[in-house]
Amino acid sequence: MSIQRIHSNERLSGAVSFAGLVFLSGQVPGASSDIGGQTREVLEKIDALLAEAGSDKEHLLSATIYLKDIQADFAVMNEVWSAWLSPGQAPARTTLQAALARPQILVEISIIAARR
């Protein structure tokens, strides 16, 4: 079985595909400053990476969501997340508070999915 690495550099790959599974590295937002906008940006990145790896949000298996401030941002992030999910396709999910890589980042999401 071969391993496919997408958008790799010396430190990480944006996605790795192996044995019918797709593993996405943690995706972070670009320009948005509020949690709703940042969550939408991250989910757009996830959609693009999953498509490039031969999967999509209907094949999600697991998600880990990191929030800078879970008390302040959980409800809005969850609204955006729920609107993005395909009906009946919710993955196993963990959401936790974490110190993220840069101070302006409010959310980071990593995904495991099955290939189509």
C-alpha positions as CSV (number, residue, x, y, z in Angstrom):
1,M,0.0,0.0,0.0
2,S,1.3,3.4,-0.9
3,I,1.1,6.6,1.2
4,Q,0.0,9.7,-0.6
5,R,1.2,13.0,0.9
6,I,-0.5,16.3,-0.2
7,H,1.0,19.8,0.3
8,S,4.0,18.5,2.1
9,N,7.0,20.4,3.4
10,E,9.8,19.6,5.8
11,R,7.5,19.8,8.9
12,L,4.1,18.4,7.8
13,S,1.7,17.4,5.1
14,G,-1.7,19.1,4.7
15,A,-3.2,15.6,4.1
16,V,-2.0,12.0,4.1
17,S,-3.9,9.2,2.5
18,F,-3.3,5.5,3.4
19,A,-5.3,2.3,3.3
20,G,-8.6,4.1,2.4
21,L,-8.2,6.8,5.0
22,V,-7.4,10.5,4.8
23,F,-5.8,12.3,7.7
24,L,-5.8,16.1,7.6
25,S,-3.4,18.2,9.6
26,G,-4.9,20.9,11.8
27,Q,-6.4,23.6,9.6
28,V,-6.4,27.2,10.7
29,P,-8.1,30.3,9.3
30,G,-6.6,33.1,7.2
31,A,-8.0,36.6,7.5
32,S,-11.2,36.5,9.5
33,S,-11.1,37.9,13.0
34,D,-14.3,36.4,14.5
35,I,-15.0,32.8,15.4
36,G,-17.8,32.4,12.9
37,G,-15.7,33.6,10.0
38,Q,-12.7,31.7,11.1
39,T,-14.7,28.5,11.4
40,R,-16.1,29.0,7.9
41,E,-12.6,29.6,6.5
42,V,-11.3,26.4,8.1
43,L,-14.2,24.3,6.8
44,E,-13.6,25.6,3.3
45,K,-10.0,24.5,3.6
46,I,-11.1,21.1,4.8
47,D,-13.5,20.7,1.9
48,A,-10.7,21.5,-0.6
49,L,-8.2,19.2,1.0
50,L,-10.7,16.3,1.3
51,A,-11.5,16.7,-2.4
52,E,-7.9,16.7,-3.4
53,A,-7.4,13.5,-1.3
54,G,-10.4,11.7,-2.8
55,S,-12.9,12.3,0.0
56,D,-15.6,14.7,1.2
57,K,-17.5,15.7,4.3
58,E,-20.0,12.9,3.7
59,H,-17.1,10.5,4.6
60,L,-15.9,12.1,7.9
61,L,-14.9,9.6,10.6
62,S,-13.4,11.8,13.3
63,A,-12.9,15.5,14.0
64,T,-10.9,17.3,16.7
65,I,-11.7,20.9,17.2
66,Y,-9.4,23.2,19.2
67,L,-10.8,26.5,20.5
68,K,-8.7,29.3,22.0
69,D,-11.7,30.2,24.3
70,I,-14.2,27.4,24.5
71,Q,-16.5,29.4,26.8
72,A,-16.8,32.4,24.5
73,D,-16.7,30.6,21.1
74,F,-18.2,27.1,21.4
75,A,-21.8,28.1,20.6
76,V,-21.0,30.1,17.4
77,M,-18.4,27.6,16.2
78,N,-21.0,24.8,16.8
79,E,-23.7,26.7,14.7
80,V,-21.3,27.0,11.8
81,W,-20.1,23.4,12.1
82,S,-23.7,22.1,12.3
83,A,-24.7,24.1,9.2
84,W,-21.7,22.7,7.3
85,L,-22.2,19.0,8.1
86,S,-24.2,16.8,5.8
87,P,-27.4,15.5,7.4
88,G,-26.8,12.2,9.1
89,Q,-23.1,12.3,8.6
90,A,-21.8,13.6,11.9
91,P,-18.3,12.2,12.8
92,A,-17.0,11.2,16.2
93,R,-15.9,14.5,17.6
94,T,-13.8,16.0,20.4
95,T,-13.8,19.8,21.2
96,L,-11.3,21.2,23.6
97,Q,-9.7,24.5,24.6
98,A,-6.0,24.9,23.7
99,A,-3.3,27.6,23.3
100,L,-3.0,27.8,19.5
101,A,0.0,28.7,17.4
102,R,-0.7,32.4,16.9
103,P,-2.7,34.7,19.1
104,Q,-5.2,35.7,16.4
105,I,-6.2,32.0,15.7
106,L,-9.4,31.2,17.5
107,V,-10.1,27.7,16.0
108,E,-8.1,24.8,14.5
109,I,-9.7,21.6,13.2
110,S,-8.2,18.3,12.3
111,I,-10.1,15.5,10.4
112,I,-9.9,11.8,9.6
113,A,-12.1,10.7,6.7
114,A,-12.6,7.6,4.6
115,R,-11.9,7.9,0.9
116,R,-14.8,7.8,-1.5
